[in-house]
Amino acid sequence: MANENTLQNIISHCKEYGFIFQSSEIYDGLSAVYDYGQYGAELKKNIREYWWKSMTQMHENIVGIDAAIFMHPTVWKASGHVDNFSDPMIDNKDSKKRYRVDHLIEGFAETLTDAEKAKGILDQMDALLAADNFAGLKSLIESNNIKCSISQTCSWTDVRQFNLMFKTEFGAVSGEDSEDNIVYLRPETAQGIFVNFLNVQKTGRMKIPFGIAQVGKAFRNEIVARQFIFRMREFEQMEMQFFIKPGTQKEWYEYWKETRMKWHLSLGISPDKYRFHDHIKLAHYADAACDIEFDFPIGFKEVEGIHSRTDFDLKNHQQFSGKKLQYFDNDIDPTTNKPIGNYIPYVIETSIGLDRTVMMILSQAYQEEDLSTEEKKDSRVVLKFPTFLAPIKLAILPLLKKDGLPEIARDLMNDCKLHFKCFYEEKDTIGKRYRRMDALGTPFCVTIDHQTKEDQTVTIRYRDTMVQERILLSEVKSRVLQAIQGF
Ligand code: ATP
């Protein structure tokens, strides 16, 4: 059984079957921006809903909000994004191509046959990055004679920081060169949660520990924008900020590491496809951080980050806004026998990319199967999605377009479509229709034939095993409902 799980095949499959298209494709596309087609949008929605439910429905102390993309510009000064949300870049003077310094050096190290030398260069790079030593990074590039892939020259500018936030102008003053009307497209959804911390805490009468979850678009002017929906300039994040008492961050950090890994495993993916990567160089706001990495067709890469953000964000928003962002804890402190009183909560963040999760689910589900027998060659491409995530749950297929079979099929469709997504199809041979449903990842197909009229049974076919059996027409709905129950 062949199982070529390559990124290129997945990209082609997504385009051919209406999952993901390049944005503005008729104009040759827009780099690192993608559109979800009819099945991709369903898949993405199902993942989003599963995450939302796991957070806000399964945890009594987590609520969800939906904050605006535009925020007051000072938010991004307070959060540190104006000063710190940047990557060191270098331009080649001949080709004018801009590179992220770490990617340029890593790319060069990968080409070396001497593994020890490669490691030495990467270690040097890590140390220079950690020290923000830009001159050192430039001389590392020059001393190793690292060339631009386009011009093949070694003529480099100095290393500079490049901010990843998209800027735009707000209101009627557009065109005037004023700092006052600049707004940013949010580079993360988290800040919408922090600035609403008190609104939610007070109106929801939330008691610490509690969490606020949010799903929404984020924008980053990524320099290296390759690898399909893994790294996009416009993407969706699913974030949750968990507010806790200072001093308890270590336990909650461990709690959320474990809880999030369990969520990943609940997608039916085996544990050896995941690993934790602990951060050594911490972001400006964190006192501990790790990534959950998934074994994508392009190797182990981050799909989710878990960060212990201390009180960095709330403290800074308090300072920049001049508004108190504190929690009054009326639990009794056993040492003083008095209420604990006011403090700025600490925060544990879980932040997962929705698009990266889509890519993870697609990579896991995509299989090319060789079904050849001695008599004939045969194969199929199948997306083995977990049933609860599949864009279509049930395909309803009358064998012929006549003899009253479509009417029976339509009745079944009407009975089921309120409960889950169904697909009705009467064109093509039944074999072709099954293959198409495999390619869309539909877990159940039912065929209505002449026997249905006699004994009220249908053929149900299971996507993964391709096993077919006859069951009562009246049992179809409950079969599917049973498979998605609890999700
Ligand atoms: P990376 O190191 O890959 O750039 P990051 O550490 O900057 O990611 P975070 O700021 O922690 O990412 O964002 C949380 C999550 O958002 C990531 O784990 C990822 O799933 C998703 N994400 C971040 N940037 C992008 C992007 N450009 N395209 C798609 N998803 C993204």
Residues whose N, C-alpha, C, O or C-beta is under 5 A from the ligand:
A	BS01	ATP	R220 E222 I229 F230 R231 M232 F235 Q237 E302 V303 E304 G305 S351 I352 G353 D355 R356
